[in-house]
Amino acid sequence: MEIITPIKKEVDRFKLEELITSLYQISEDIESMMRKEFDTEEGLTEDQKMNILIGMMELHKVRCEATFDCMEQLIKQGDLK
């Protein structure tokens, strides 16, 4: 069985900027959750709240890792000092 490793594409500072901006998505995610909880009659169940929060935490972690990976690659490329 052959293991396929992903090919890292060369990145630039614009990609890093895009990834940094994506880190702020968590604020919009929290706002959406609050809107559903407080601005609707049905609100959210405890299970829904926990599932949403766990999902947001995992997505934020993935976004942070992608941002860090991009920054590391820019340093290796010599584009970030």
Secondary structure, 3 states (H helix, E strand, C coil): CCCCCCCCCCCCHHHHHHHHHHCCHHHHHHHHHHHHHHCCCCCCCHHHHHHHHHHHHHHHHHHHHHHHHHHHHHHHHCCCC
